């Protein structure tokens, strides 16, 4: 991935602040007011044109760019940079009317109608041709415009159209399969098509995994490959727009907004991150007990995708969204806390959807920087205060995040595989398990980096791989080598069971990790809804247990089952390997038990970096000399810590955090890391 930042803005000079700006929704008379209010709020950048295709190209041979010329000039005159979208996210009605073959098809064979957004097939050559014509027109028109600092490809690729089952998708899927498997014999073996008489003798016989008869399910190898293909097809569209933009405007960096957040799993962003100049992300908080920690987890993972370098928060909300069952306004402090938590984990741009709250359309009740109530509102005053805060925190910009001693490994193929049908349990929740471990480290006050599963673990002392179900032998050997060299690996139930073809390893579970862990499991023992078991340490377990039938020499049993069918069998084991160790956790522990286990597993020299009185209540994130303190509670907290307070209320011994508050300190140059 190129380390380029915005054109014309030296990296590390300021934190960008802004939003999607949709002037096409408003009369021209409003535009100058918008720019003036943006300046008042401290806005430095606007993403323009995301959903403006029909305004830019009203008909097949009609173009109207004069309005965008005016908007670009107005923003530039106001000192506001532009991240210009390629406007390809939602095709106009004239295009879908003339070419209904660009519309996606669902698993039941039904064509998706226009009227929403992203109603296009990622593999449609007709859509691609029209989209690239629009991209070229914009690139040639605005490539030299002084306001332009970055290109924004499409928008939230795959949010609504990732899994297309059309004939275009079927043809592209076959091409993809030829490249992956080479020949039909290899594909048949990879998919295990001897089962249910599914063997293929011609590539044209292969279809996407469309709806099958009740009580059956598509081939798991086929489904896993289709998930990979669907992610890759969207990535291919990203590449097509990016390559065209680079050919015309090679000095303008390219980005697109990922969606690293809860329940968005269809895109393997680990394979996308290297395709853009700036990693960008959209994130929206879910109002639940894990919501604030999920935000931190997603921001952390986005930083991991960016390789620790600065990235861009492209969208989040100032207050309520419009798509939850009940859309609550944010409480006092939450707008700032959410924004600065992303900043802490490496975001050098803090942006919202959107600038001016819509008066019409599907998202008219989604909050914005300038709400329906106008500039004399609490939201706008808070937005303006945040703008001033980001100006004061400008020295943080450009600083890479400081690696943590602990890594938490995240794997999209394992997430996909554990959502398939016909598994030992339908209660498996991959991301929730990963988030539970992340929260346990937050509760223990220990910093952790969330990294793609294939990341280099050099420099990390402990790595947790929750439910790493899909694991090829070379990757297992790499993990084993890291353990032998002194690393401590923690793997959980249902890990190491299958390879990337969804083939189960024979000889007992946990398959690829069996020798490293020194245990063998003959049968799984998942638990029913509401069923729990007791352990003699680390509290109760739920969702899953393992029937561990063999424990090799040198394996230490850290906890055993004290109730249930596995009573007396090991529940948590650890095996010393070379200079390191490998631990197996065979059940889903509760919050208290998991926190206790995390503390027990910490290697020497790894622990909280904040005073014991606040460890767990306050999240610590480190970017070079800057320490961000995020209050995870709804009560005020005082932290005793040396350093210059850049943001927050200083006390005689440190800083005072209000409920849901954030403080930023600069560590003195000669101060060592506090424990």
C-alpha positions in Angstrom: 0.0 0.0 0.0 1.3 3.4 -0.9 1.8 5.7 2.1 0.5 8.7 0.1 -1.8 11.2 1.9 -3.9 14.0 0.4 -2.6 15.9 -2.6 -1.3 19.3 -1.7 -1.7 18.7 2.1 1.6 17.6 3.7 1.0 14.5 5.9 1.1 15.2 9.6 0.1 18.9 9.4 -3.5 18.7 10.4 -6.4 16.5 11.3 -8.9 16.6 8.5 -12.5 17.3 9.6 -15.7 17.2 7.5 -18.5 15.2 6.0 -20.3 14.0 2.9 -21.6 17.1 1.2 -24.6 16.7 -1.1 -25.4 20.1 -2.5 -27.5 18.6 -5.3 -30.2 18.1 -2.6 -30.4 21.9 -2.0 -31.0 25.1 -4.1 -28.0 27.1 -5.1 -28.9 29.8 -2.6 -28.0 27.5 0.3 -24.5 26.6 -1.0 -22.7 29.8 0.1 -24.3 29.5 3.6 -23.1 25.9 3.7 -19.5 27.0 3.1 -19.6 29.8 5.6 -21.1 27.4 8.3 -18.4 24.8 7.4 -15.7 27.4 8.1 -17.4 28.2 11.4 -17.4 24.6 12.4 -13.8 24.1 11.5 -14.5 21.8 8.5 -11.4 21.3 6.3 -12.6 18.7 3.8 -15.8 17.6 2.1 -16.7 14.4 0.2 -18.7 15.5 -2.8 -20.8 13.8 -5.4 -21.3 10.4 -3.8 -24.9 10.0 -5.1 -25.0 12.5 -7.9 -24.8 10.4 -11.0 -28.2 11.3 -12.3 -27.5 15.0 -11.7 -24.1 14.8 -13.5 -25.5 12.7 -16.4 -29.2 13.3 -16.8 -29.4 11.0 -19.9 -27.2 8.7 -22.0 -25.7 11.5 -24.0 -26.4 14.4 -21.6 -23.9 15.9 -19.2 -24.3 18.7 -16.6 -21.2 19.4 -14.7 -21.6 23.2 -14.4 -23.2 22.9 -10.9 -20.3 20.8 -9.7 -17.9 23.3 -11.1 -19.5 26.0 -9.0 -19.5 23.8 -5.9 -15.8 22.9 -6.3 -15.0 26.6 -6.7 -17.0 27.7 -3.7 -15.4 25.1 -1.5 -11.9 26.0 -2.7 -12.6 29.7 -2.2 -13.7 28.8 1.4 -10.5 26.9 2.1 -12.2 23.5 2.1 -10.6 20.6 0.3 -12.6 18.1 -1.8 -12.5 14.3 -1.7 -14.4 13.9 -5.0 -16.5 10.7 -5.3 -16.8 8.9 -8.6 -20.6 8.9 -8.2 -20.9 5.3 -9.4 -22.6 4.0 -6.3 -26.2 4.2 -7.6 -27.0 4.1 -11.3 -29.7 6.5 -12.6 -33.1 5.4 -13.7 -32.3 5.9 -17.4 -29.5 3.4 -17.2 -31.5 0.7 -15.4 -34.4 1.3 -17.8 -32.2 0.9 -20.9 -30.2 -1.9 -19.4 -32.1 -3.9 -16.8 -29.4 -6.6 -17.2 -27.2 -4.6 -14.8 -29.6 -5.2 -11.9 -28.5 -7.8 -9.3 -30.3 -11.1 -8.8 -30.8 -12.7 -5.4 -30.3 -16.3 -4.4 -33.9 -17.1 -5.2 -33.5 -15.8 -8.8 -35.4 -12.5 -8.2 -34.1 -9.4 -9.8 -33.5 -6.5 -7.4 -35.5 -3.5 -8.5 -34.0 0.0 -8.6 -35.3 2.6 -6.1 -32.9 2.0 -3.3 -29.1 2.2 -3.9 -26.3 0.0 -5.2 -28.7 -1.7 -7.6 -25.9 -2.9 -9.9 -24.0 -6.1 -10.5 -20.3 -6.0 -9.7 -19.6 -8.3 -12.6 -21.8 -6.5 -15.2 -19.8 -5.5 -18.2 -22.5 -3.0 -19.2 -22.5 -1.3 -15.8 -18.7 -1.3 -15.8 -18.6 0.4 -19.2 -21.0 3.2 -18.1 -19.4 3.6 -14.7 -15.9 4.0 -16.2 -17.2 6.6 -18.7 -18.4 8.7 -15.8 -15.2 8.2 -13.9 -13.2 9.3 -17.0 -15.4 12.4 -17.5 -14.9 13.5 -13.8 -11.1 12.8 -13.8 -10.5 14.8 -17.0 -12.7 17.6 -15.8 -11.4 18.0 -12.2 -8.0 16.3 -12.2 -6.3 19.8 -12.1 -8.8 21.5 -9.9 -7.0 23.1 -6.9 -9.7 21.9 -4.5 -9.2 18.2 -5.3 -7.1 16.3 -2.8 -8.3 12.7 -3.2 -10.6 10.4 -5.2 -13.4 8.5 -3.5 -14.2 5.4 -5.4 -17.9 4.5 -5.5 -19.3 4.3 -1.9 -19.5 1.5 0.7 -18.7 -1.1 -1.9 -20.8 -4.2 -1.2 -23.1 -2.7 1.4 -26.2 -3.9 -0.6 -25.0 -5.8 -3.6 -22.2 -8.0 -2.6 -23.8 -11.4 -3.3 -25.2 -11.4 -6.8 -26.4 -14.7 -8.3 -27.1 -13.4 -11.9 -25.9 -15.0 -15.1 -23.1 -12.3 -15.2 -22.0 -13.5 -11.8 -22.1 -17.1 -12.8 -19.9 -16.5 -15.9 -17.4 -14.4 -13.8 -17.5 -17.0 -11.0 -16.4 -19.7 -13.5 -13.5 -17.5 -14.7 -12.5 -16.9 -11.1 -12.7 -20.7 -10.3 -10.4 -21.5 -13.3 -7.8 -19.1 -12.0 -8.1 -20.5 -8.4 -8.2 -24.2 -9.1 -6.8 -24.6 -12.6 -8.8 -27.6 -13.7 -12.1 -29.4 -13.0 -10.4 -32.3 -11.3 -8.8 -30.0 -8.7 -12.1 -28.2 -8.2 -14.1 -31.4 -7.7 -11.6 -32.5 -5.1 -11.6 -29.1 -3.4 -15.4 -29.0 -3.2 -15.7 -32.7 -2.3 -18.3 -33.1 -5.1 -18.4 -36.9 -4.7 -20.8 -36.2 -1.9 -24.5 -35.8 -3.1 -23.4 -36.6 -6.6 -22.3 -33.1 -7.4 -19.3 -33.8 -9.7 -18.7 -31.4 -12.6 -17.5 -32.4 -16.0 -17.8 -29.0 -17.7 -17.2 -25.5 -16.4 -20.6 -24.3 -17.7 -22.3 -26.7 -15.3 -21.1 -24.6 -12.3 -23.5 -22.0 -10.9 -23.4 -19.7 -7.9 -24.7 -21.3 -4.7 -28.4 -20.4 -5.3 -31.3 -21.5 -3.1 -31.4 -25.2 -2.7 -34.3 -27.5 -1.7 -35.6 -27.2 1.9 -33.5 -29.2 4.3 -30.4 -29.0 2.1 -27.7 -26.4 1.7 -25.2 -25.5 -1.0 -21.8 -27.3 -1.0 -19.7 -25.7 1.7 -16.6 -25.5 -0.5 -18.6 -23.9 -3.2 -20.1 -21.4 -0.7 -16.8 -20.5 0.7 -15.3 -19.9 -2.7 -18.4 -17.8 -3.7 -17.8 -15.7 -0.6 -14.2 -15.1 -1.7 -15.3 -14.5 -5.3 -17.9 -12.0 -4.3 -15.4 -10.0 -2.2 -12.9 -10.2 -5.1 -15.5 -9.1 -7.6 -16.1 -5.9 -5.7 -12.3 -5.4 -5.2 -12.0 -5.8 -9.0 -14.4 -3.0 -9.5 -12.4 -0.9 -7.1 -9.3 -1.6 -9.1 -11.0 -0.7 -12.4 -12.0 2.7 -11.2 -8.7 3.2 -9.4 -6.5 2.3 -12.4 -8.4 4.7 -14.6 -8.1 7.5 -12.1 -4.4 6.8 -11.7 -3.8 6.8 -15.5 -5.3 10.3 -15.7 -4.4 11.9 -12.4 -1.4 9.9 -11.0 -0.7 12.5 -8.3 -4.1 12.3 -6.7 -4.5 9.5 -4.0 -7.4 7.1 -4.2 -9.5 5.8 -1.4 -12.8 4.1 -0.8 -14.8 3.6 2.4 -14.6 0.2 4.0 -17.2 -0.8 6.5 -15.3 -2.4 9.4 -18.1 -2.6 11.9 -20.4 -5.1 13.6 -22.3 -7.5 11.2 -20.6 -6.3 8.0 -18.6 -9.4 7.1 -18.9 -10.0 3.3 -15.8 -8.1 2.2 -12.3 -9.4 3.1 -10.7 -6.1 3.8 -7.4 -7.7 4.6 -7.2 -8.3 0.8 -8.5 -4.8 -0.1 -6.2 -2.7 2.1 -3.3 -2.7 -0.3 -5.4 -1.5 -3.2 -5.9 2.1 -1.9 -3.6 4.9 -1.1 -5.5 5.8 2.1 -7.4 3.2 4.1 -10.8 4.7 5.0 -13.6 3.3 7.1 -17.3 4.0 7.9 -18.5 3.1 11.4 -21.8 3.4 13.2 -22.3 2.5 16.9 -24.9 0.0 17.8 -26.8 0.9 21.0 -25.9 -2.2 23.1 -23.7 -3.0 26.1 -20.8 -3.8 23.8 -21.3 -0.8 21.6 -18.5 1.5 22.8 -16.0 -1.4 22.9 -17.1 -2.5 19.5 -16.3 1.0 18.2 -12.8 0.7 19.7 -12.4 -2.9 18.3 -13.4 -1.7 14.7 -11.1 1.4 14.9 -8.3 -0.8 16.1 -8.8 -3.4 13.3 -8.9 -0.5 10.7 -5.6 0.6 12.1 -4.3 -3.0 11.7 -5.5 -3.0 8.1 -3.6 0.3 7.5 -0.4 -1.3 8.8 -0.3 1.0 11.8 -0.2 4.1 9.5 -2.8 6.9 9.6 -6.1 6.2 8.0 -9.4 8.1 7.4 -12.7 7.9 9.3 -14.9 8.6 6.3 -18.3 8.4 8.0 -19.8 8.2 11.4 -22.8 9.9 13.0 -23.1 13.1 15.0 -26.2 11.7 16.8 -29.0 9.3 15.9 -29.0 7.2 12.7 -32.2 6.2 10.8 -31.9 2.5 10.3 -32.1 0.9 13.8 -35.4 -0.3 15.3 -35.2 2.6 17.7 -32.8 5.5 16.8 -31.5 7.1 20.0 -29.7 10.5 20.0 -26.2 10.4 21.3 -25.7 11.4 25.0 -23.5 14.1 26.2 -19.9 13.4 25.4 -20.5 10.6 23.0 -20.0 12.6 19.8 -16.5 13.6 21.0 -15.7 10.2 22.6 -16.6 8.3 19.4 -14.6 10.7 17.2 -11.5 10.8 19.5 -11.5 7.0 19.9 -11.1 6.7 16.2 -8.4 9.3 16.3 -6.6 7.4 19.0 -6.4 4.3 16.9 -4.9 6.1 14.0 -7.5 8.1 12.1 -6.1 11.4 10.8 -9.5 12.4 9.3 -12.7 12.6 11.3 -15.7 12.8 9.0 -19.5 12.3 9.2 -22.4 11.4 7.1 -23.4 14.1 6.3 -22.9 17.9 6.4 -26.5 19.1 6.1 -29.4 16.9 7.3 -31.7 15.9 4.4 -35.2 17.3 4.2 -36.3 14.5 1.9 -35.3 11.0 1.0 -34.7 7.8 2.8 -32.1 9.2 5.2 -33.9 12.4 6.2 -33.9 11.4 9.9 -30.2 10.5 9.9 -28.3 13.0 12.0 -25.8 15.4 10.4 -23.3 18.1 11.3 -25.9 20.7 10.5 -29.2 19.3 11.7 -32.8 20.2 10.9 -32.7 22.5 13.9 -29.9 24.6 12.2 -26.8 26.3 13.5 -28.5 27.3 16.8 -28.6 23.7 18.0 -26.8 21.6 20.5 -25.5 19.3 17.8 -24.0 22.1 15.7 -22.4 23.7 18.8 -20.9 20.3 19.7 -19.7 19.8 16.2 -18.0 23.2 16.3 -16.4 22.4 19.6 -15.0 19.2 18.2 -13.6 21.1 15.2 -11.7 23.4 17.7 -10.5 20.3 19.6 -9.1 18.7 16.5 -7.2 21.9 15.6 -5.6 21.8 19.1 -4.7 18.1 18.5 -3.1 18.7 15.1 0.3 17.7 16.4 -1.0 14.1 16.7 -1.5 13.9 12.9 0.8 11.7 11.0 1.9 9.8 14.1 1.7 6.0 13.6 0.2 4.0 16.3 2.5 2.4 18.8 2.4 -1.4 18.7 0.8 -3.2 21.6 2.4 -6.2 23.3 -0.7 -8.3 22.5 -2.3 -9.2 19.1 -5.8 -10.4 18.5 -6.1 -12.1 15.1 -9.1 -11.5 12.9 -9.9 -13.7 9.9 -12.7 -13.1 7.4 -12.8 -16.6 5.8 -13.2 -18.1 9.3 -16.1 -15.6 9.9 -17.7 -16.8 6.6 -17.2 -20.5 7.4 -18.6 -20.3 10.8 -21.9 -18.8 9.4 -22.5 -21.7 7.1 -25.3 -24.3 7.4 -24.9 -27.8 8.8 -22.3 -27.0 11.5 -22.1 -28.6 14.9 -23.9 -25.5 16.3 -25.8 -22.6 14.7 -25.0 -20.5 17.8 -21.4 -19.7 16.8 -20.8 -15.9 16.5 -17.3 -15.4 15.3 -17.0 -11.6 15.6 -18.8 -11.6 19.0 -16.2 -14.1 20.3 -13.4 -11.9 19.0 -15.0 -8.8 20.6 -15.4 -10.7 23.9 -11.6 -11.3 24.0 -10.9 -7.7 23.1 -13.2 -6.5 25.9 -11.3 -8.8 28.3 -8.1 -7.1 27.5 -9.7 -3.7 27.9 -11.1 -4.9 31.3 -7.6 -5.9 32.3 -6.2 -2.6 31.2 -3.8 -4.2 28.6 -3.3 -2.7 25.2 -4.0 -5.0 22.2 -3.7 -4.7 18.4 -6.4 -6.2 16.3 -4.7 -7.6 13.2 -5.5 -9.6 10.1 -4.8 -13.3 10.7 -1.9 -13.3 8.4 -0.1 -10.4 10.0 3.5 -10.5 11.1 3.6 -11.2 14.9 7.1 -10.1 15.4 7.2 -7.8 18.4 4.0 -9.2 19.9 4.4 -11.4 23.0 0.9 -12.8 23.1 -1.6 -13.5 20.3 -5.2 -14.6 20.6 -6.9 -16.4 17.7 -10.6 -16.7 18.5 -12.4 -19.4 16.5 -9.7 -19.5 13.8 -11.6 -22.2 12.0 -10.0 -21.9 8.6 -6.3 -22.6 8.8 -4.0 -24.0 6.2 -1.0 -26.0 7.3 1.7 -23.5 6.2 -0.1 -20.9 8.3 -0.2 -23.3 11.2 3.5 -24.0 10.9 4.1 -20.2 10.9 2.2 -19.8 14.1 4.1 -22.8 15.6 7.4 -21.2 14.7 6.4 -18.0 16.3 5.5 -19.9 19.5 8.8 -21.8 19.5 10.6 -18.5 19.3 8.9 -17.2 22.5 5.4 -16.2 21.5 2.3 -17.3 23.4 -0.6 -18.4 21.2 -4.2 -18.7 22.6 -6.7 -20.5 20.3 -10.3 -21.1 21.1 -12.9 -23.8 20.3 -13.6 -24.6 16.7 -10.2 -23.4 15.6 -7.8 -25.2 13.2 -10.6 -27.6 12.1 -10.6 -27.0 8.4 -8.3 -25.8 5.6 -9.1 -23.1 3.1 -11.2 -25.5 1.0 -13.5 -26.2 4.0 -12.0 -29.7 4.2 -11.8 -31.1 7.8 -8.4 -32.3 9.0 -8.5 -36.0 9.8 -7.0 -37.6 13.0 -8.9 -35.5 15.5 -9.5 -31.9 16.3 -8.2 -29.2 16.5 -6.7 -30.4 13.2 -3.9 -28.1 12.1 -3.2 -27.0 15.7 -3.4 -30.5 17.3 0.3 -31.1 17.5 1.1 -27.6 18.7 -1.5 -27.7 21.5 -0.7 -31.4 22.4 -4.4 -32.3 22.7 -6.8 -34.4 20.7 -10.6 -34.0 20.5 -12.6 -36.9 19.1 -16.1 -35.2 19.2 -17.4 -31.7 19.7 -19.9 -31.1 22.5 -21.8 -27.9 21.7 -24.3 -26.6 24.3 -28.0 -25.8 23.7 -29.5 -22.4 24.1 -29.5 -21.5 27.8 -27.3 -24.4 28.8 -24.1 -23.7 30.7 -21.4 -25.7 32.5 -19.2 -24.9 35.4 -15.5 -24.9 35.4 -13.3 -25.3 38.4 -11.6 -22.0 37.4 -12.6 -19.0 35.3 -16.3 -19.3 35.9 -19.1 -20.9 33.8 -18.9 -21.7 30.1 -21.6 -21.5 27.4 -22.3 -22.2 23.7 -19.6 -24.9 23.3 -17.5 -27.5 25.1 -14.9 -29.9 23.8 -14.6 -33.6 24.6 -10.8 -33.6 25.0 -9.8 -37.2 24.8 -6.1 -37.1 24.9 -3.6 -34.7 26.6 0.0 -35.1 25.5 3.1 -34.9 27.7 3.9 -31.5 29.0 0.4 -30.2 28.7 -0.8 -28.3 31.8 -4.5 -28.3 32.6 -5.4 -24.7 33.7 -9.1 -25.5 34.2 -11.4 -28.6 34.1 -15.1 -29.0 33.7 -16.9 -29.3 37.1 -20.3 -30.1 35.7 -22.0 -31.3 32.6 -21.2 -34.2 30.2 -17.5 -33.2 30.1 -17.2 -33.2 33.9 -13.6 -34.0 34.9 -12.2 -33.4 31.4 -9.8 -30.5 30.6 -11.5 -27.2 29.6 -8.4 -24.9 29.3 -5.0 -26.3 28.6 -1.5 -24.9 28.0 1.6 -26.6 26.5 5.1 -25.2 26.7 6.7 -25.2 23.3 10.3 -24.0 22.9 10.5 -20.6 24.5 6.8 -20.0 24.2 3.4 -21.7 24.9 0.2 -22.6 23.3 -3.2 -22.5 25.1 -6.5 -24.0 24.2 -9.9 -22.6 25.5 -12.7 -25.0 24.8 -15.7 -23.0 25.8 -17.2 -19.5 25.7 -16.3 -17.9 29.0 -18.2 -15.1 30.6 -16.9 -11.6 31.0 -15.4 -12.1 34.5 -13.9 -15.5 33.7 -12.4 -14.3 30.5 -10.8 -11.3 32.2 -9.4 -13.6 34.9 -8.0 -16.0 32.2 -6.4 -13.1 30.3 -4.7 -11.9 33.4 -3.4 -15.4 34.1 -2.0 -15.8 30.5 -0.1 -12.5 30.3 3.6 -13.2 29.8 6.1 -11.6 32.2 6.5 -7.9 31.5 3.1 -7.5 29.9 0.4 -5.8 31.9 -1.5 -2.6 32.5 0.2 0.7 31.6 -2.2 2.7 33.8 -2.6 2.9 37.5 -4.4 -0.1 39.0 -7.2 2.1 40.2 -8.4 2.9 36.7 -7.2 -0.1 34.7 -10.3 -1.4 32.9 -12.3 1.7 33.5 -10.1 3.7 31.1 -8.8 2.5 27.7 -5.3 3.6 26.9 -4.2 4.0 23.3 -0.7 5.1 22.3 0.3 7.0 19.2 4.0 7.8 19.6 4.4 10.3 22.4 0.6 10.8 22.6 -1.5 8.9 25.1 -5.3 8.8 24.7 -7.4 8.0 27.7 -10.9 7.0 26.9 -13.4 6.7 29.8 -15.3 3.5 29.2 -17.8 4.2 32.0 -20.7 6.6 32.7 -19.0 8.0 35.8 -16.2 10.5 36.2 -12.7 9.1 36.5 -9.4 10.7 37.6 -6.1 9.3 36.2 -2.8 9.9 37.8 -0.3 10.2 35.0 2.5 12.4 34.0 2.5 14.4 30.8 1.3 17.6 29.1 -2.5 17.7 28.8 -3.4 18.6 25.2 -7.1 17.8 25.7 -9.0 17.4 29.0 -9.0 18.9 32.4 -5.6 18.7 34.1 -5.4 18.0 37.8 -2.4 18.2 40.2 -1.5 14.6 39.5 -2.9 13.9 36.1 -6.2 14.4 34.4 -9.9 14.2 35.2 -12.2 12.4 32.7 -15.9 13.2 32.7 -18.4 10.4 32.0 -17.7 9.1 28.5 -14.8 11.6 28.3 -11.5 11.5 26.5 -8.2 13.1 27.4 -5.0 13.4 25.4 -1.5 13.7 27.0 1.9 14.1 25.5 4.5 12.0 27.3 7.7 13.8 28.3 10.5 12.8 26.0 12.6 11.3 28.8 9.7 9.3 30.4 9.9 5.5 30.0 6.8 3.5 29.6 4.8 3.4 32.9 3.5 0.1 34.2 
